[in-house]
Amino acid sequence: MFSLFAKKKNAIALDLGSSYVKVLELSQSRNKLVATAFGLQKLPPEAIVDGALMNSSVIVETIRELLARHKIKTREVVTSVSGHSVIIKKISLPAMTREELAESIQWEAEQYIPFNIEDVNIDAQILSQAPNDAGQMEVLLVAAKKEMITDYTTILSEAGLNPVCIDVDAFAVQNMFELNYDLKDNDTVVLVNIGASIININVIKNGSTAFTRDISLGGNQFTEEIQKHLNVSYEEAEALKVGGEIMGDSQSVVPQEVENIIVAVSENVATEIQRSLDFYAATSTEDHISRLYLSGGSARVPGLTRMIEQRTGVPVEIVNPFRRIEVPDRILRPAYLEQIAPMAAVAVGLSMRRVGDNQ
């Protein structure tokens, strides 16, 4: 479990995605996790771009509306970041204690971070405490631009919330996965979270992160291509993207045309994922990935799962973030829950992290 800064405090989870804001609150009852509130609300295009908050007033109002609609009283919040302002690297350092690492990481990190070291917040996690034959240990290094963190904390404060933790999207998805799925020893899996504008890739080997990458690509590309080629509105393109129908003059849209566009974009997405896995394979001794788990708002785009399987040669499964969480019908109806569940991967991971820290 990982953060750029944190306090031991229960909190709601707030996932500020490029397309939707998602909020989740969990409680624990007799060793069982229960969702006490969950909601999502669409953001206008360009409100958040590549993790950068572009329209503060709209984002603040959206957060306030979500909290009010779902009657959430908790003010402490945990959220996460991703994109070009976040750097994640697995590095090797001389074996040392956690205390020694905390003292030296600022200096050690400078050679791995492409930003001015004074402009970033840094965190590190020891992956293997036992040193190898060369006396080195593996460390996961994370750096995020202070300006970005300040933007997020300012937005949350303006919405009336108290930010107690800033995490990273890829690690939140990993926390969600570890709650809901059991990994075999020596198993290697890939977690792929496809958001509106960013794809987070996280290769998990022996229970730890072995490789991460953020790709500036996502569900918006499906929508934009449908808009451009079929001359329909953003809302109509969004509906067509997930297999829906539209009314009015746009009834002339031919399903085959939509399918062709979705296939073309899916090929592009699958190719980028394949390239990332090829790069990982070239830098790792690992010879077999057992499964790829897909999450995010575009996970259910028709045919995308099959396309990724064909390109990567790895079985693909859409995750269920609520697999081991009880969700009362009054919170989400079962049919709607099944439809939107992949979108909640980051939020569930953030919520679990807070619960886990307090067990």
C-alpha positions in Angstrom: 0.0 0.0 0.0 1.4 3.2 -1.2 0.9 7.0 -1.0 2.7 10.3 -1.5 1.5 11.4 1.9 -1.0 9.8 4.3 -2.5 9.8 7.7 -4.2 6.9 9.6 -7.8 8.1 9.1 -10.9 6.6 7.6 -11.8 8.5 4.4 -14.1 8.4 1.4 -12.5 7.6 -2.0 -12.7 10.1 -4.8 -11.6 9.2 -8.3 -11.2 12.3 -10.4 -11.2 10.7 -13.9 -11.1 12.6 -17.2 -14.7 11.6 -18.0 -16.4 10.9 -14.6 -15.9 11.8 -11.0 -16.5 8.7 -8.8 -17.1 8.7 -5.0 -17.2 5.6 -2.8 -17.6 5.1 0.9 -17.0 1.7 2.6 -17.7 0.4 6.0 -16.6 -2.8 7.8 -19.0 -5.1 9.5 -18.0 -8.5 11.0 -15.1 -8.9 8.7 -17.2 -7.9 5.7 -16.8 -4.8 3.6 -20.0 -3.0 2.7 -20.5 -0.1 0.3 -22.4 2.6 2.2 -22.4 5.1 -0.7 -21.3 5.1 -4.4 -22.0 7.6 -7.1 -20.6 8.9 -10.3 -21.1 12.0 -12.4 -20.1 13.0 -15.9 -17.6 15.8 -16.4 -17.7 18.1 -19.5 -15.0 17.4 -22.1 -11.6 18.9 -21.3 -12.4 19.5 -17.6 -9.5 17.1 -16.7 -6.8 16.5 -19.3 -4.0 13.9 -18.8 -4.5 14.2 -15.0 -4.3 18.1 -15.1 -7.3 19.9 -13.6 -8.4 22.4 -16.3 -11.8 23.6 -15.1 -11.6 24.0 -11.3 -15.0 25.5 -10.8 -16.8 22.7 -12.7 -14.9 20.0 -10.8 -15.6 21.5 -7.4 -19.3 21.8 -8.2 -19.4 18.2 -9.4 -17.8 17.0 -6.2 -20.2 19.0 -4.1 -23.2 17.7 -6.0 -22.1 14.1 -5.7 -21.5 14.3 -1.9 -24.9 16.0 -1.4 -26.8 13.6 -3.6 -25.4 10.6 -1.8 -25.7 12.2 1.6 -22.0 11.7 2.4 -20.9 13.4 5.6 -17.3 12.2 5.8 -15.0 15.1 5.0 -11.7 13.1 4.9 -10.9 12.0 1.4 -8.3 10.0 -0.4 -7.7 10.5 -4.2 -5.1 9.5 -6.8 -3.1 10.9 -9.7 -1.6 9.6 -12.9 -0.2 10.9 -16.2 3.0 12.6 -17.3 3.4 14.5 -14.0 3.8 11.1 -12.2 7.0 9.0 -12.5 7.1 5.4 -11.3 10.4 3.5 -11.5 11.7 0.3 -10.1 15.3 0.9 -9.1 18.2 -1.0 -7.4 19.8 0.5 -4.3 22.4 -0.7 -1.8 20.7 -2.7 0.9 19.5 -0.5 3.8 16.8 -0.2 6.4 13.5 1.7 5.8 14.8 4.5 8.0 18.0 4.8 6.0 16.0 4.8 2.7 13.7 7.6 4.0 16.8 9.7 4.7 18.6 9.1 1.5 15.8 8.7 -1.1 15.8 12.4 -2.0 19.4 12.2 -3.1 19.1 8.7 -4.7 16.0 9.7 -6.7 17.6 12.7 -8.3 19.3 10.6 -11.0 16.1 8.8 -12.0 13.6 11.7 -12.1 13.4 13.9 -15.3 12.1 16.9 -13.2 13.9 19.3 -10.9 14.0 17.3 -7.6 12.8 20.4 -5.8 9.6 20.4 -7.8 8.4 16.9 -6.9 7.0 14.9 -3.9 8.8 11.6 -3.6 7.9 8.3 -2.0 9.5 4.9 -2.1 8.7 1.4 -1.1 11.1 -1.5 -0.6 10.1 -4.4 -2.8 12.6 -7.0 -1.7 14.2 -6.5 1.7 16.7 -9.3 1.3 19.7 -8.1 -0.8 20.8 -9.9 -3.9 24.3 -11.3 -4.6 25.5 -7.8 -5.4 24.2 -6.4 -2.1 21.4 -4.5 -3.8 17.7 -4.3 -3.0 14.7 -3.5 -5.3 12.9 -0.3 -4.5 9.8 1.2 -6.2 10.2 5.0 -6.6 7.3 7.3 -7.2 7.5 11.1 -7.8 4.7 13.5 -8.6 5.0 17.2 -9.4 4.2 19.3 -6.4 2.2 21.7 -8.6 -0.1 18.8 -9.5 -0.5 17.7 -5.9 -1.3 21.3 -4.9 -3.9 21.6 -7.6 -5.6 18.4 -6.4 -5.5 19.4 -2.7 -6.8 22.9 -3.5 -9.8 21.5 -5.5 -10.7 19.1 -2.7 -10.4 21.8 0.0 -12.6 24.1 -2.1 -15.2 21.3 -2.3 -15.2 21.2 1.5 -13.1 18.1 1.9 -9.9 17.3 3.9 -7.4 15.4 1.7 -5.6 12.9 3.9 -3.9 10.9 1.1 -2.8 11.3 -2.5 -2.2 7.9 -4.2 -1.4 6.7 -7.7 -4.0 5.3 -10.0 -2.0 2.1 -10.9 -1.5 1.2 -7.3 -5.1 1.9 -6.4 -6.1 -0.6 -9.1 -3.6 -3.1 -7.6 -5.1 -2.7 -4.2 -8.5 -3.4 -5.7 -7.2 -6.5 -7.4 -5.5 -7.9 -4.3 -8.8 -7.6 -2.4 -10.9 -9.4 -5.0 -8.6 -11.9 -6.6 -6.2 -14.6 -5.4 -2.8 -14.9 -7.1 -0.9 -18.1 -7.2 2.7 -18.2 -6.1 5.1 -17.0 -8.9 2.2 -15.9 -11.0 2.5 -12.8 -13.2 -0.5 -10.8 -14.3 -1.1 -7.5 -16.0 -3.6 -4.9 -14.7 -4.8 -2.6 -17.4 -7.0 0.3 -16.5 -8.5 2.1 -19.5 -9.7 5.6 -18.6 -11.1 8.3 -20.8 -7.6 9.7 -21.6 -5.0 7.6 -19.9 -4.3 3.8 -19.9 -2.5 2.6 -16.7 -0.5 -0.6 -17.1 0.8 -2.4 -14.1 2.6 -5.8 -14.3 2.4 -7.7 -11.1 5.0 -10.4 -10.5 5.1 -12.4 -7.2 2.7 -10.0 -5.7 4.8 -6.8 -6.4 4.9 -4.3 -9.2 7.4 -5.3 -11.8 6.6 -2.7 -14.5 4.3 0.3 -14.9 3.4 2.6 -17.8 0.9 5.3 -18.4 -0.2 5.7 -22.0 -1.9 8.9 -23.2 -4.8 7.1 -24.9 -8.2 5.9 -23.8 -11.9 5.8 -24.2 -12.1 9.4 -25.6 -10.5 8.2 -28.8 -13.4 5.9 -29.5 -15.8 8.8 -28.9 -13.8 11.3 -31.0 -13.4 9.0 -33.9 -17.2 8.2 -34.0 -18.0 12.0 -33.8 -15.6 12.8 -36.6 -16.6 10.1 -39.0 -20.3 10.0 -38.4 -21.0 13.7 -37.7 -22.9 13.1 -34.5 -22.8 14.9 -31.1 -20.5 13.9 -28.2 -23.4 12.4 -26.3 -24.6 10.4 -29.3 -21.0 9.1 -29.9 -20.7 8.1 -26.3 -23.9 6.0 -26.6 -22.8 4.4 -29.8 -19.4 3.6 -28.3 -20.9 1.1 -25.8 -23.4 -0.4 -28.2 -26.3 1.9 -27.5 -28.7 3.4 -29.9 -29.4 7.1 -30.7 -32.6 8.8 -31.9 -33.5 11.6 -34.3 -31.8 12.4 -37.6 -28.8 10.2 -36.6 -30.9 7.1 -37.0 -29.2 6.9 -40.5 -26.0 5.8 -38.7 -25.2 2.3 -39.9 -24.2 -0.1 -37.2 -21.4 -1.5 -39.4 -19.9 2.0 -39.7 -19.8 2.2 -35.9 -18.3 -1.3 -35.6 -15.5 -0.5 -38.1 -14.5 2.6 -36.1 -14.5 0.7 -32.8 -12.4 -2.1 -34.4 -9.9 0.4 -35.7 -9.5 2.2 -32.4 -9.4 -1.1 -30.5 -6.6 -2.2 -32.7 -4.7 0.9 -31.8 -5.3 0.4 -28.0 -4.4 -3.3 -28.2 -1.2 -2.5 -30.1 -0.1 0.1 -27.5 -0.7 -2.5 -24.7 1.2 -5.1 -26.7 4.2 -2.8 -27.1 4.3 -2.2 -23.4 4.3 -5.9 -22.7 6.9 -6.5 -25.3 9.1 -3.8 -23.6 8.6 -5.5 -20.3 9.4 -8.9 -21.7 12.7 -7.5 -23.2 13.8 -6.2 -19.8 12.7 -9.1 -17.6 13.5 -12.7 -17.2 9.8 -13.5 -16.8 8.7 -15.7 -19.6 4.9 -16.1 -19.0 2.1 -13.7 -18.2 -0.9 -15.8 -17.1 -3.7 -13.3 -17.5 -4.6 -9.7 -18.2 -7.3 -8.0 -16.1 -9.1 -5.1 -17.7 -10.8 -2.2 -15.8 -11.9 1.3 -16.5 -14.8 3.0 -18.3 -13.9 1.6 -21.7 -13.4 -2.0 -20.5 -16.8 -2.9 -21.9 -16.4 -1.4 -25.4 -17.7 -4.2 -27.7 -14.9 -6.4 -29.0 -12.0 -4.7 -27.1 -11.4 -7.7 -24.8 -11.1 -10.0 -27.8 -8.8 -7.6 -29.7 -6.4 -7.3 -26.7 -6.4 -11.1 -26.4 -5.5 -11.5 -30.1 -2.7 -8.9 -30.0 -1.1 -10.0 -26.8 -1.7 -13.7 -26.8 -2.8 -13.4 -23.1 -6.3 -14.3 -21.8 -8.2 -11.2 -20.8 -10.8 -10.8 -18.1 -12.9 -7.8 -17.1 -12.5 -7.2 -13.4 -15.3 -7.0 -10.9 -14.1 -4.5 -8.2 -17.1 -5.4 -6.0 -16.4 -9.1 -6.1 -15.8 -9.3 -2.4 -17.7 -6.2 -1.3 -21.4 -6.3 -0.4 -23.4 -3.7 -2.3 -26.9 -3.2 -1.0 -29.6 -2.8 -3.7 -30.4 0.7 -2.2 -26.9 1.8 -3.2 -26.8 0.2 -6.6 -29.2 -2.0 -8.5 -27.6 -5.3 -9.5 -28.0 -4.7 -13.3 -26.6 -1.2 -13.1 -23.8 -2.4 -10.8 -22.7 -5.0 -13.4 -22.7 -2.3 -16.1 -20.6 0.3 -14.3 -18.4 -1.9 -12.0 -15.2 -1.7 -14.1 -15.3 2.1 -13.8 -15.0 1.8 -10.0 -11.7 0.0 -9.9 -9.6 3.0 -8.8 -12.3 4.1 -6.2 -12.5 0.6 -4.7 -8.7 0.4 -4.4 -8.6 3.8 -2.7 -11.4 2.9 -0.3 -9.8 -0.5 0.5 -6.5 1.2 1.2 -8.0 3.3 4.0 -10.0 0.4 5.5 -6.9 -1.8 5.3 -4.7 0.8 7.1 -7.1 0.8 10.0 -7.6 -2.9 10.5 
